Amino acid sequence: MLTISPADIKLSLNRKKSNLSSSSVSTPNSRSRSGTKQRLRSKSKLKTNTKPTPLTFRDKMKNFTSVLLIIFEQVVTFITLLLPEHIINFFTRLVKAIFRLFKSSDSLYNRILAESDLSADDISHDHDFNKTELETLYRRLVSLRNAPDLQAICHLNGFKLESLLVRTRDGYLLTVHRLNPAANGFTPNGKIVYFQHGLLMSSEIWCLRFNREFNLPFVLCQLGYDVYLGNNRGNKYSSKHVSYNPTEDRFWDFSIDQFSLFDIPDCIDYILELNHADSLTYVGFSQEAFQLAIELNGELQTTFTVFAFWP
């Protein structure tokens, strides 16, 4: 006769529970839940251990150099404001004399350079004007001052202006102005020039000199260049968005970063695609957005043939 003691029954039950527990762990669903928990724990641990990536020595030097350039620009500007007018006029004449030493094969360029003294850089006191010339000059200055937009400014200078609309990847609608040499009666040379204005400005800044030969976009258009003038979001020519209204705060929720990430690259891509071109010449001044665009967008580095900056 087989006898089973209470201790044996208790031991058997404990073994069954142990087997059930081990078998449940080995099921696919339980393994999945266990793995998920482990991944969540590892992610949580990773987040808690994540630290900001320290700047490398090269990054620090770039930042330091940028700050030095900005300070240098401000110092030069301040010194220039303190210089007497006759010293400024002397250096102006000196630079023009140096440029005359280097003749170009382009007769139009040489003529423009030779005639650049006619108004002596915005009515210099060194030149005497008769009453008729002064009246003509005054009317022209008043017309330029009262011009409502770049279209009117170009019309006063005898140029036809095209307005193109560029949609950025984040939905802003930017106006890019174009001076097409063919539409203005000049022979195209197949080269493209893109002008980008400074901070808190618009494309008008490039065409405000009262003598049209002193405005680089007009000169380049005469020489056959296809000229484009960009406008950043938020100025008078780029105040629309596909979803936001300019009266809304979120329309203005941008910074110089967005100029670099969207405005400049998207405008340049549009121009290159429009002309089926691979590169263009960039002309800009006093705005760090373009430098940042080059840093952030490596693809842009291969689309420029010339970089031109002045303070």
C-alpha positions in Angstrom: 0.0 0.0 0.0 1.3 3.4 -1.1 1.3 6.0 1.5 1.7 9.7 0.7 2.6 12.0 3.4 1.4 15.7 3.6 5.0 16.8 3.1 5.2 14.9 -0.3 1.9 16.5 -1.5 3.3 20.0 -0.6 6.6 19.3 -2.4 4.7 18.1 -5.6 2.6 21.2 -5.7 5.6 23.4 -5.4 7.3 21.6 -8.3 4.2 22.0 -10.5 4.1 25.7 -9.8 7.8 26.0 -10.6 7.2 24.2 -13.9 4.3 26.4 -14.9 6.2 29.5 -14.0 9.2 28.4 -16.2 7.0 27.4 -19.1 5.1 30.7 -19.0 8.4 32.6 -19.3 9.4 30.7 -22.3 6.3 31.6 -24.4 6.7 34.0 -27.3 4.4 36.6 -25.8 6.0 36.6 -22.5 9.5 36.8 -24.1 8.3 39.8 -26.1 6.9 41.6 -23.1 10.1 40.8 -21.3 12.2 42.2 -24.1 10.1 45.3 -24.4 10.5 46.0 -20.7 14.3 45.5 -21.1 14.4 47.9 -24.1 12.3 50.5 -22.2 14.6 50.2 -19.2 17.7 50.6 -21.4 16.2 53.6 -23.2 15.3 55.2 -19.9 18.8 54.6 -18.6 20.2 56.0 -21.9 18.1 59.2 -21.5 19.2 59.7 -18.0 22.8 59.3 -19.0 22.6 61.5 -22.1 24.8 64.6 -21.8 25.2 67.6 -24.3 28.0 67.0 -26.8 30.9 69.3 -25.9 32.1 71.7 -28.5 35.3 70.6 -30.2 38.3 72.9 -30.4 37.5 73.5 -34.1 33.9 74.6 -33.3 35.2 76.9 -30.5 37.6 78.5 -32.9 34.9 79.0 -35.5 32.7 80.8 -32.9 35.6 82.8 -31.7 36.5 83.9 -35.2 32.9 84.9 -36.0 32.7 87.1 -32.9 36.0 88.7 -33.8 34.8 89.5 -37.3 31.6 91.1 -36.0 33.6 93.2 -33.5 36.1 94.2 -36.2 33.2 95.3 -38.5 31.7 97.5 -35.8 35.1 99.1 -35.0 35.8 99.8 -38.7 32.3 101.3 -39.1 32.8 103.5 -36.0 36.2 104.7 -37.3 34.7 105.5 -40.7 32.0 107.6 -39.2 34.7 109.7 -37.4 36.8 110.3 -40.5 36.7 113.8 -42.1 34.9 114.0 -45.4 38.1 115.0 -47.3 39.8 111.8 -46.2 36.9 109.7 -47.3 36.8 111.5 -50.7 40.6 110.9 -51.0 40.3 107.1 -50.6 37.3 107.1 -52.9 39.3 108.7 -55.7 42.3 106.4 -54.9 40.2 103.3 -55.3 38.7 104.6 -58.6 42.1 105.4 -59.9 43.3 101.8 -59.0 40.4 100.3 -60.8 41.1 102.3 -63.9 44.5 100.7 -64.1 42.9 97.3 -64.8 41.1 97.5 -68.1 38.6 94.9 -69.1 38.0 93.3 -72.5 34.4 94.4 -72.1 34.0 97.9 -73.6 30.7 98.4 -71.7 32.4 97.7 -68.4 35.2 100.2 -69.2 32.7 102.9 -70.2 30.7 102.4 -67.0 34.0 102.7 -65.0 35.1 105.8 -66.8 31.7 107.5 -66.3 31.5 106.6 -62.6 32.9 110.1 -61.6 30.0 112.0 -63.2 28.1 112.4 -59.9 31.0 111.9 -57.5 29.3 109.4 -55.3 26.0 110.9 -54.3 26.6 114.6 -55.0 30.0 115.4 -53.7 30.7 119.0 -52.8 33.8 118.8 -55.0 31.6 119.1 -58.1 29.7 122.2 -59.3 26.3 121.7 -60.8 24.4 124.3 -62.7 20.7 125.0 -61.9 19.3 122.7 -64.5 21.4 119.8 -63.4 20.5 120.3 -59.8 16.8 120.5 -60.6 17.0 117.3 -62.7 19.0 115.6 -59.9 16.5 116.8 -57.3 13.5 115.5 -59.2 15.2 112.1 -59.6 16.0 111.8 -55.9 12.4 112.7 -55.0 11.1 110.1 -57.5 13.3 107.4 -56.0 12.3 108.4 -52.5 8.6 108.2 -53.3 8.9 105.0 -55.3 6.5 102.5 -53.6 8.5 99.3 -54.4 11.3 97.8 -56.4 9.2 97.6 -59.5 8.9 101.4 -59.6 12.6 101.9 -58.8 13.6 99.7 -61.7 11.1 101.5 -64.0 12.8 104.8 -63.1 16.1 103.3 -64.2 14.7 101.9 -67.4 14.6 98.2 -66.4 11.9 95.6 -66.4 11.5 93.6 -63.2 10.0 90.1 -62.8 8.6 88.9 -59.5 8.8 85.2 -58.8 7.2 83.3 -55.9 9.1 80.7 -53.9 7.5 78.4 -51.4 9.9 77.3 -48.6 9.7 73.8 -47.1 8.1 75.2 -44.0 5.4 77.1 -45.9 6.6 80.7 -46.2 6.0 82.4 -49.6 9.0 84.5 -50.6 9.4 86.9 -53.5 12.5 86.7 -55.6 13.0 89.6 -58.0 14.6 89.0 -61.4 16.4 91.3 -63.8 16.3 89.2 -67.0 18.9 90.5 -69.5 17.0 89.2 -72.5 13.8 91.0 -71.4 15.7 94.2 -70.9 17.3 94.2 -74.4 20.8 92.8 -73.4 22.5 89.7 -74.6 22.6 86.9 -72.0 26.0 85.4 -71.1 24.5 82.4 -69.4 25.7 83.3 -65.9 23.5 83.7 -62.8 24.0 86.1 -59.9 22.0 86.0 -56.7 21.9 89.0 -54.4 20.9 88.6 -50.7 20.1 91.6 -48.6 21.3 92.3 -45.0 19.3 91.9 -41.8 16.1 93.9 -41.6 16.3 94.9 -45.2 14.8 93.9 -48.6 15.9 93.6 -52.2 15.5 97.3 -52.7 18.8 98.0 -50.9 20.7 97.0 -54.0 19.1 99.5 -56.3 18.8 102.8 -54.3 21.8 104.7 -55.7 20.5 107.7 -57.7 22.9 107.0 -60.7 21.9 103.7 -62.2 25.5 102.8 -63.0 26.2 102.8 -59.3 23.7 99.9 -58.7 25.5 96.6 -59.2 22.4 94.6 -60.3 21.7 97.0 -63.1 25.4 96.9 -64.3 25.5 93.1 -64.2 22.2 92.9 -66.1 23.6 95.2 -68.8 26.6 92.9 -69.0 24.4 89.9 -69.7 24.0 88.3 -66.2 20.7 86.8 -65.1 20.2 88.7 -61.9 18.1 87.6 -58.9 17.4 89.5 -55.7 16.2 87.5 -52.7 13.9 88.5 -49.9 13.8 86.8 -46.4 10.6 85.9 -44.7 8.9 88.8 -42.8 9.9 91.7 -45.0 7.5 93.7 -47.2 7.9 91.3 -50.2 7.7 88.0 -48.2 4.9 88.4 -45.7 2.7 85.4 -46.6 2.4 81.8 -45.4 0.3 78.9 -46.6 -1.2 78.4 -43.2 -0.4 81.4 -41.0 -1.6 85.0 -41.1 0.9 87.8 -40.5 -1.3 89.0 -37.7 -0.6 85.7 -35.8 2.3 85.4 -33.5 3.2 82.0 -34.9 3.9 83.6 -38.3 6.7 85.6 -36.7 8.1 82.6 -34.7 11.4 82.4 -36.6 14.9 83.5 -36.3 18.1 83.8 -38.3 18.3 80.0 -38.2 15.3 79.7 -40.5 16.9 82.2 -43.0 19.8 79.7 -43.2 17.8 76.4 -43.2 15.0 77.4 -45.5 15.0 80.8 -47.1 18.4 81.0 -48.8 18.7 77.3 -49.8 15.1 77.1 -51.1 15.5 80.3 -53.2 18.8 79.1 -54.7 17.3 75.6 -55.5 14.4 77.3 -57.2 16.7 79.5 -59.3 18.9 76.7 -60.3 16.0 74.5 -61.3 14.4 77.3 -63.2 17.5 77.8 -65.3 18.5 74.2 -65.4 21.9 75.3 -64.0 24.3 73.7 -61.5 25.9 76.8 -60.0 25.6 80.6 -59.5 27.4 83.6 -58.1 26.3 84.7 -54.6 26.6 88.4 -53.6 25.8 89.3 -50.0 26.8 91.5 -47.1 26.7 91.8 -43.3 24.5 88.8 -42.6 25.7 85.7 -40.8 22.7 83.7 -42.2 24.6 82.8 -45.3 27.6 81.6 -43.4 25.4 79.5 -41.2 23.7 78.1 -44.3 27.0 76.9 -45.7 27.8 75.3 -42.3 24.5 73.5 -42.0 23.9 72.6 -45.6 26.8 70.8 -47.2 25.1 70.5 -50.5 25.1 74.3 -51.0 28.9 74.3 -51.0 29.0 72.9 -54.5 26.5 75.3 -56.0 28.5 78.5 -55.8 31.2 79.7 -58.1 32.0 82.9 -56.4 31.4 84.4 -52.9 31.3 88.2 -52.6 30.9 90.0 -49.4 31.5 93.5 -48.1 30.6 95.2 -44.8 
